[in-house]
Amino acid sequence: MTATHGKTWRLLGADGKTYESDTPGTLGGHRKSKIYGRLDCRVALRAIAQGGYVPHRVFFADREAAVAAGYRPCGVCLREEYVPWKKRRQ
C-alpha cells in the first residue's frame, strides 16, 4: 500500500487506541459489536446507508490489528475466517 501525501486516516490499533496513519485502513469494524470485515461488505454498506452504523465505525490496518483489538470476523464478508472462529467458541 502506498502513502497518500497530505492526508491521514484514523485507524484503531492492536491496543484498541486510535492513531493517525498516512495509509488508509484495509478493514472496517463496528466499535459496539466488535466485528470487523471488508470495506465492501454488503451488510456494513447497508447499515451505513441507513445511518445508524457510522458513529461507531472504526478502521484497521490489517486483520492482525483487528483481532488483537478484540474484534471478530464478519460472518458474511469474511465467512472463511468466521466459521473457524465460531467453531473455536463452541
C-alpha positions, -999 to 999 in steps of 0.1 A, spaced: 0 0 0 14 34 -8 12 65 13 -11 94 2 7 127 9 -11 153 29 -40 131 40 -42 110 71 -67 83 83 -77 75 118 -72 37 125 -77 16 155 -45 -2 167 -40 -36 183 -41 -18 217 -76 -5 209 -65 31 207 -68 53 176 -38 67 158 -32 87 126 -19 69 96 -7 81 62 -23 50 46 -60 41 48 -72 10 66 -79 -22 48 -107 -34 70 -137 -17 87 -153 -25 120 -181 -16 144 -170 -5 178 -201 -16 197 -205 -51 182 -167 -57 179 -170 -71 144 -145 -64 116 -149 -70 79 -141 -59 43 -147 -23 33 -172 -36 6 -192 -58 30 -228 -57 19 -241 -58 54 -220 -29 66 -228 -9 35 -265 -14 41 -261 -3 77 -241 27 67 -268 37 42 -294 35 70 -273 59 90 -270 41 123 -236 25 118 -214 54 110 -209 69 145 -194 35 156 -173 28 125 -136 21 130 -108 11 106 -79 -13 109 -46 -15 90 -49 -53 88 -65 -84 103 -39 -88 130 -47 -54 144 -84 -61 144 -80 -95 162 -56 -81 187 -80 -53 195 -107 -79 203 -128 -79 172 -142 -110 155 -146 -116 117 -178 -108 100 -200 -139 93 -210 -125 58 -179 -110 41 -153 -130 59 -170 -163 61 -138 -183 56 -124 -167 88 -157 -166 107 -165 -203 105 -133 -215 123 -137 -186 148 -172 -198 156 -161 -234 160 -134 -224 185 -161 -206 205 -183 -237 209 
